[in-house]
Amino acid sequence: MNKKIVFSLFGVAIVGLFIFLLRGSSVIPSIKVNDQIVSSDNVVVESVTAVAPSWLVIQTETNGIQGPVIGYTKINKGENKNVSVKIDSGQKTPKLFAMIHEDNGEKNKFDFPDNDMPLLYNGEMVLQLFSIE
């Protein structure tokens, strides 16, 4: 094969790889949490996938609406498995929301509601309702 053709093909491959890396992987934020019994004031979220370092937030539920934050923990970009979140059991309700919040304020400090707002994906908050005992 001609050296020019080999170098051209190699260049095309490198450009393609560069574009793929710049575009990033197609990470879709999600939460998977099962109904559970609260143990030692902790709830466990089976899996949470984030597009950037974020917060996994636990909120109370009243009539299908999110209430006060009763627990939160930092999560990493990508998939996080079996994430334990300490909650204020004195404020828990029979159902809770697990929700992803962005880390937009002071980094590594949960400062909602001033910053660190809920993550919106396709215009929707990324959350899941679950029951506790």
Protein Blocks (a to p, Z undefined) as FASTA:
>chain_A
ZZklmmmmmmmmmmmmmmmmmnopaddcdddddddddeehiacdfbacdfbdcddddddd
eehiacddfbdcdddehjdehiacdddfklpcfbdcddddddfbcghiacbfkbopacde
ehiacddddddZZ
